[in-house]
């Protein structure tokens, strides 16, 4: 059974840093692109970053470019998101997501249960 | 970025009803449109890709249609587990973007 488990969220002060982790199981992790998606009351669901199967390519939303870094360790079936210079706008639930696809189409599935990040003084 | 809008933002319905949710894209996206369901306290669940193809395991009472900028999600014969929030997502442009959601509530 496919399983994604995020960890590392918590309360952090503005300007602070945090590292999110996601442990994958039940599928061949190294075969898939992975993404981080955030959900917040103000902005809804927001795709943040993507990494290719072998880490060769990464992409970021403008809102986090230069502040967040996505990485993965295929040997440990793990995905990471290093977040710096956090602001209150970064508050939200952070989901680790597998990118599936068929033919020309791709989608986000499955999703982890999420880890909550609160940026507040 | 491609802006996705949904209407209505919420609706009230009863068991057995048929409902339709509309999703619009600010640019033409062909049929690169996905739908997700999110129940309270849970992560989103993938339902439909390519505007109309049901993911494996999704009940046939769910159906999707549309292309380019106008899409719909229809749920026929609403069941208790269908009361949730539904999101559309475009998969044509980067960054991938989501609609704001439509909450389906029990009347």
Interface residues (C-beta under 8 A of the other chain):
Chain A: X44 X45 X46 X47 X59 X61 X62 X95 X100 X102 X104 X105 X106 X107 X108 X109 X110 X111 X112 X113 X114
Chain B: X32 X34 X36 X42 X43 X44 X45 X46 X49 X50 X53 X55 X87 X89 X91 X94 X95 X96 X97 X98 X99 X100 X101
